[in-house]
């Protein structure tokens, strides 16, 4: 729950109790409960209005799910193609760097530090 552990929750409740007093805590909890219920109802109303609007314009939930699924599939394909090309490019670059390093070592021999 929001990344809050049991001890932290008890500490928060203790601070609330100290700040507002024992007679105000139930009233605050009731008010917060009502606010949460109103927020949930408003969210459900918005969802239902969006769904009604989509259905009125010829979209049903199955077609919307299919569309989002197709979009997600295409995005994943693009990521796979891009990352696959990047790995191949990096692999080829590393191979070329190793070849150049071997050529330099064969010409000059390993460089030793003097000192």
Rosetta constraint file for C-alpha pairs under 8 A:
AtomPair CA 1 CA 5 HARMONIC 7.96 0.50
AtomPair CA 4 CA 8 HARMONIC 6.09 0.50
AtomPair CA 4 CA 9 HARMONIC 6.45 0.50
AtomPair CA 5 CA 9 HARMONIC 6.19 0.50
AtomPair CA 6 CA 10 HARMONIC 6.28 0.50
AtomPair CA 7 CA 11 HARMONIC 6.22 0.50
AtomPair CA 8 CA 12 HARMONIC 6.16 0.50
AtomPair CA 9 CA 13 HARMONIC 6.16 0.50
AtomPair CA 10 CA 14 HARMONIC 6.11 0.50
AtomPair CA 11 CA 15 HARMONIC 6.26 0.50
AtomPair CA 12 CA 16 HARMONIC 6.20 0.50
AtomPair CA 13 CA 17 HARMONIC 6.07 0.50
AtomPair CA 14 CA 18 HARMONIC 6.16 0.50
AtomPair CA 15 CA 19 HARMONIC 6.09 0.50
AtomPair CA 16 CA 20 HARMONIC 6.00 0.50
AtomPair CA 16 CA 21 HARMONIC 7.67 0.50
AtomPair CA 16 CA 25 HARMONIC 7.57 0.50
AtomPair CA 17 CA 21 HARMONIC 5.09 0.50
AtomPair CA 17 CA 22 HARMONIC 5.91 0.50
AtomPair CA 17 CA 25 HARMONIC 6.66 0.50
AtomPair CA 20 CA 24 HARMONIC 5.81 0.50
AtomPair CA 20 CA 25 HARMONIC 6.56 0.50
AtomPair CA 21 CA 25 HARMONIC 6.59 0.50
AtomPair CA 22 CA 26 HARMONIC 7.71 0.50
AtomPair CA 23 CA 27 HARMONIC 7.70 0.50
AtomPair CA 24 CA 28 HARMONIC 6.21 0.50
AtomPair CA 25 CA 29 HARMONIC 6.13 0.50
AtomPair CA 26 CA 30 HARMONIC 6.14 0.50
AtomPair CA 27 CA 31 HARMONIC 6.19 0.50
AtomPair CA 28 CA 32 HARMONIC 6.12 0.50
AtomPair CA 29 CA 33 HARMONIC 6.07 0.50
AtomPair CA 30 CA 34 HARMONIC 6.20 0.50
AtomPair CA 31 CA 35 HARMONIC 6.18 0.50
AtomPair CA 32 CA 36 HARMONIC 6.11 0.50
AtomPair CA 33 CA 37 HARMONIC 6.20 0.50
AtomPair CA 34 CA 38 HARMONIC 6.18 0.50
AtomPair CA 35 CA 39 HARMONIC 6.13 0.50
AtomPair CA 36 CA 40 HARMONIC 6.14 0.50
AtomPair CA 37 CA 41 HARMONIC 6.14 0.50
AtomPair CA 38 CA 42 HARMONIC 6.06 0.50
AtomPair CA 39 CA 43 HARMONIC 6.13 0.50
AtomPair CA 40 CA 44 HARMONIC 6.20 0.50
AtomPair CA 41 CA 45 HARMONIC 6.10 0.50
AtomPair CA 42 CA 46 HARMONIC 6.21 0.50
AtomPair CA 43 CA 47 HARMONIC 6.23 0.50
AtomPair CA 44 CA 48 HARMONIC 6.14 0.50
AtomPair CA 45 CA 49 HARMONIC 6.14 0.50
AtomPair CA 46 CA 50 HARMONIC 6.19 0.50
AtomPair CA 47 CA 51 HARMONIC 6.17 0.50
AtomPair CA 48 CA 52 HARMONIC 6.04 0.50
AtomPair CA 49 CA 53 HARMONIC 6.05 0.50
AtomPair CA 50 CA 54 HARMONIC 6.11 0.50
AtomPair CA 51 CA 55 HARMONIC 6.12 0.50
AtomPair CA 51 CA 60 HARMONIC 7.93 0.50
AtomPair CA 51 CA 61 HARMONIC 7.70 0.50
AtomPair CA 52 CA 56 HARMONIC 6.05 0.50
AtomPair CA 53 CA 57 HARMONIC 6.33 0.50
AtomPair CA 54 CA 58 HARMONIC 6.48 0.50
AtomPair CA 54 CA 59 HARMONIC 5.03 0.50
AtomPair CA 54 CA 60 HARMONIC 6.66 0.50
AtomPair CA 55 CA 59 HARMONIC 4.73 0.50
AtomPair CA 55 CA 60 HARMONIC 5.17 0.50
AtomPair CA 55 CA 61 HARMONIC 7.90 0.50
AtomPair CA 59 CA 63 HARMONIC 6.20 0.50
AtomPair CA 59 CA 64 HARMONIC 6.56 0.50
AtomPair CA 60 CA 64 HARMONIC 6.30 0.50
AtomPair CA 61 CA 65 HARMONIC 6.05 0.50
AtomPair CA 62 CA 66 HARMONIC 6.12 0.50
AtomPair CA 63 CA 67 HARMONIC 6.06 0.50
AtomPair CA 64 CA 68 HARMONIC 6.19 0.50
AtomPair CA 65 CA 69 HARMONIC 5.95 0.50
AtomPair CA 66 CA 70 HARMONIC 6.04 0.50
AtomPair CA 67 CA 71 HARMONIC 6.17 0.50
AtomPair CA 68 CA 72 HARMONIC 6.07 0.50
AtomPair CA 69 CA 73 HARMONIC 6.10 0.50
AtomPair CA 70 CA 74 HARMONIC 6.21 0.50
AtomPair CA 71 CA 75 HARMONIC 6.20 0.50
AtomPair CA 72 CA 76 HARMONIC 6.14 0.50
AtomPair CA 73 CA 77 HARMONIC 6.15 0.50
AtomPair CA 74 CA 78 HARMONIC 6.14 0.50
AtomPair CA 75 CA 79 HARMONIC 6.22 0.50
AtomPair CA 76 CA 80 HARMONIC 6.13 0.50
AtomPair CA 77 CA 81 HARMONIC 6.12 0.50
AtomPair CA 78 CA 82 HARMONIC 6.02 0.50
AtomPair CA 79 CA 83 HARMONIC 5.96 0.50
AtomPair CA 80 CA 84 HARMONIC 5.84 0.50
AtomPair CA 81 CA 85 HARMONIC 6.17 0.50
AtomPair CA 82 CA 86 HARMONIC 6.19 0.50
AtomPair CA 83 CA 87 HARMONIC 6.16 0.50
AtomPair CA 84 CA 88 HARMONIC 6.32 0.50
AtomPair CA 85 CA 89 HARMONIC 6.02 0.50
AtomPair CA 86 CA 90 HARMONIC 6.07 0.50
AtomPair CA 87 CA 91 HARMONIC 5.99 0.50
AtomPair CA 88 CA 92 HARMONIC 6.16 0.50
AtomPair CA 89 CA 93 HARMONIC 6.16 0.50
AtomPair CA 90 CA 94 HARMONIC 6.11 0.50
AtomPair CA 91 CA 95 HARMONIC 6.25 0.50
AtomPair CA 92 CA 96 HARMONIC 6.23 0.50
AtomPair CA 93 CA 97 HARMONIC 6.16 0.50
AtomPair CA 94 CA 98 HARMONIC 6.20 0.50
AtomPair CA 95 CA 99 HARMONIC 6.32 0.50
AtomPair CA 96 CA 100 HARMONIC 6.29 0.50
AtomPair CA 97 CA 101 HARMONIC 6.12 0.50
AtomPair CA 98 CA 102 HARMONIC 6.19 0.50
AtomPair CA 99 CA 103 HARMONIC 6.23 0.50
AtomPair CA 100 CA 104 HARMONIC 6.19 0.50
AtomPair CA 101 CA 105 HARMONIC 6.15 0.50
AtomPair CA 102 CA 106 HARMONIC 6.05 0.50
AtomPair CA 103 CA 107 HARMONIC 6.25 0.50
AtomPair CA 104 CA 108 HARMONIC 6.03 0.50
AtomPair CA 104 CA 109 HARMONIC 7.40 0.50
AtomPair CA 105 CA 109 HARMONIC 4.56 0.50
AtomPair CA 105 CA 110 HARMONIC 5.62 0.50
